[in-house]
Amino acid sequence: MSLQSTPCPKCNGEMEQGFTFGIDGPRRVVSTWVEGEPESSFWQGAKVPVEKCVPVGTVRCSVCGFLEAYARPEFAAK
């Protein structure tokens, strides 16, 4: 799925594909969307079942900077 061909819904500018990331200790990881309500975990802050995680890809307008995010399996790190 290429998100770059979609024009910006705010200003009709060109969208660039990218991603947001999180920090996991020394690692940088692709942000994920997790199905369901968050459950607390004493050691980790929140329980995150791997089978309920979907990587998030983000597109940014090169003109106005608008961000739009999509949770889809193909946005996983390769």
C-alpha contacts under 8 A as a table, 3 or more apart, distances in Angstrom:
res1	aa1	res2	aa2	distance
1	M	74	E	7.79
2	S	5	S	6.60
3	L	6	T	5.73
3	L	15	M	7.38
3	L	16	E	7.68
3	L	17	Q	6.41
3	L	59	V	6.82
4	Q	7	P	7.57
4	Q	14	E	7.21
4	Q	15	M	5.00
4	Q	16	E	5.32
4	Q	17	Q	5.81
4	Q	59	V	7.15
5	S	14	E	7.68
5	S	15	M	7.08
6	T	14	E	7.59
6	T	15	M	6.63
7	P	12	N	5.04
7	P	13	G	5.73
7	P	14	E	5.50
7	P	15	M	6.05
8	C	11	C	5.69
8	C	12	N	4.40
8	C	13	G	5.06
8	C	14	E	6.22
8	C	15	M	6.02
8	C	61	C	5.97
8	C	66	F	7.51
9	P	12	N	5.83
10	K	13	G	8.00
10	K	66	F	7.34
11	C	63	V	7.70
11	C	64	C	6.99
13	G	61	C	6.03
13	G	62	S	6.61
13	G	63	V	5.57
13	G	64	C	7.46
14	E	61	C	5.64
14	E	62	S	5.79
14	E	63	V	7.00
15	M	59	V	5.86
15	M	60	R	5.28
15	M	61	C	4.36
15	M	62	S	6.05
16	E	59	V	5.22
16	E	60	R	5.19
16	E	61	C	6.23
16	E	62	S	6.68
17	Q	57	G	7.41
17	Q	58	T	6.02
17	Q	59	V	4.34
17	Q	60	R	6.56
18	G	57	G	6.29
18	G	58	T	5.23
18	G	59	V	5.66
18	G	60	R	7.39
19	F	30	V	6.86
19	F	31	S	7.58
19	F	56	V	6.91
19	F	57	G	4.88
19	F	58	T	4.84
19	F	59	V	7.43
20	T	30	V	6.23
20	T	31	S	5.79
20	T	56	V	7.57
20	T	57	G	7.27
20	T	58	T	6.85
21	F	28	R	6.25
21	F	29	V	5.28
21	F	30	V	4.47
21	F	31	S	4.85
22	G	28	R	5.74
22	G	29	V	5.26
22	G	30	V	6.30
22	G	31	S	5.76
23	I	26	P	6.94
23	I	27	R	5.85
23	I	28	R	4.82
23	I	29	V	6.20
24	D	27	R	5.12
24	D	28	R	6.22
24	D	29	V	6.81
30	V	55	P	6.45
30	V	56	V	6.98
30	V	76	A	7.00
30	V	77	A	6.78
31	S	55	P	5.98
31	S	56	V	5.59
32	T	53	C	5.96
32	T	54	V	5.31
32	T	55	P	4.27
32	T	56	V	5.20
32	T	71	A	7.33
33	W	53	C	5.67
33	W	54	V	5.16
33	W	55	P	6.26
33	W	56	V	6.47
33	W	71	A	6.35
34	V	48	V	7.20
34	V	49	P	7.98
34	V	52	K	5.48
34	V	53	C	4.58
34	V	54	V	6.39
35	E	52	K	5.37
35	E	53	C	6.73
38	P	46	A	6.43
38	P	47	K	6.98
38	P	48	V	7.90
39	E	46	A	5.56
39	E	47	K	5.53
40	S	44	Q	7.98
40	S	45	G	5.66
40	S	46	A	4.35
40	S	47	K	5.97
41	S	44	Q	5.38
41	S	45	G	4.87
41	S	46	A	4.78
41	S	47	K	5.51
42	F	45	G	5.90
42	F	46	A	7.84
44	Q	47	K	6.86
48	V	52	K	7.61
48	V	53	C	7.58
49	P	52	K	5.53
49	P	53	C	6.90
50	V	53	C	5.35
54	V	71	A	5.74
54	V	72	R	5.95
54	V	73	P	5.74
54	V	76	A	7.95
55	P	71	A	5.61
55	P	72	R	5.93
55	P	73	P	5.84
55	P	74	E	7.69
55	P	75	F	5.53
55	P	76	A	5.27
56	V	69	A	6.50
56	V	70	Y	5.51
56	V	71	A	4.32
56	V	72	R	6.29
56	V	75	F	6.10
56	V	76	A	7.63
57	G	69	A	5.74
57	G	70	Y	5.36
57	G	71	A	6.36
57	G	72	R	7.29
57	G	75	F	5.40
58	T	67	L	6.67
58	T	68	E	5.64
58	T	69	A	4.27
58	T	70	Y	6.23
59	V	67	L	5.73
59	V	68	E	5.42
59	V	69	A	6.44
60	R	65	G	5.68
60	R	66	F	5.58
60	R	67	L	4.59
60	R	68	E	6.63
61	C	64	C	5.71
61	C	65	G	4.70
61	C	66	F	5.22
61	C	67	L	6.66
62	S	65	G	5.84
71	A	75	F	7.62
72	R	75	F	5.87
73	P	76	A	5.94
